[in-house]
């Protein structure tokens, strides 16, 4: 596993496609993962396996801290 990746989960969807979820340590790990040797290898070999892709999507989710609520007193 490349630096910053704390877990990888993969499963088959009901349609028989592979779904992989990479859990990253923090926001800095996103850049590290995309610049890793593993990511470079995947980009370099994309033409070899792209015909087997139904979809390739990157989604980044981050926790949002509670928002402060202000009340106006007139």
C-alpha positions in Angstrom: 0.0 0.0 0.0 1.3 3.5 -0.7 1.9 6.0 2.0 -1.2 7.6 3.4 -3.6 4.8 2.5 -4.9 3.2 5.7 -7.4 0.7 4.2 -8.5 -0.7 0.9 -11.9 -2.3 0.6 -13.1 -4.1 -2.5 -16.3 -6.0 -3.4 -18.3 -7.2 -6.3 -21.5 -5.2 -7.1 -24.7 -7.0 -7.9 -23.8 -6.4 -11.6 -20.5 -8.3 -11.1 -18.3 -5.2 -11.3 -15.5 -4.5 -8.9 -15.9 -1.6 -6.5 -12.8 -0.5 -4.6 -12.7 2.1 -1.9 -9.4 3.5 -0.6 -9.5 5.1 2.8 -6.8 7.8 3.2 -5.2 9.1 6.4 -6.0 12.8 5.8 -6.1 15.5 3.1 -2.3 15.4 2.5 -2.5 11.7 1.8 -4.6 12.4 -1.3 -1.7 14.2 -3.0 0.8 11.5 -1.8 -1.4 8.7 -3.2 -1.9 10.4 -6.6 1.9 11.0 -6.9 2.9 7.6 -5.7 4.8 5.0 -7.7 1.6 2.8 -7.7 -0.5 5.6 -9.2 2.2 6.3 -11.8 2.2 2.6 -12.8 -1.5 2.6 -13.1 -1.5 5.6 -15.4 1.3 4.1 -17.4 -0.6 0.8 -18.0 -4.0 2.4 -18.5 -4.2 1.4 -22.1 -3.7 -2.3 -21.2 -6.8 -2.5 -19.0 -9.0 0.5 -20.0 -11.2 -1.7 -22.2 -12.3 -3.7 -19.1 -13.4 -0.5 -17.3 -17.1 0.2 -17.1 -16.5 3.4 -15.1 -13.6 5.1 -13.4 -14.5 7.7 -10.8 -12.7 9.5 -8.0 -14.8 10.9 -5.2 -13.3 12.6 -2.2 -15.3 12.8 1.0 -14.1 14.7 4.1 -15.7 15.3 7.5 -17.2 18.7 7.9 -16.9 20.2 11.4 -20.0 21.6 13.1 -20.9 25.0 11.9 -21.3 27.9 14.3 -24.8 29.2 14.6 -25.3 32.9 15.4 -28.5 34.4 16.6 -29.4 38.0 15.9 -30.9 40.0 18.8 -32.7 43.2 17.8 
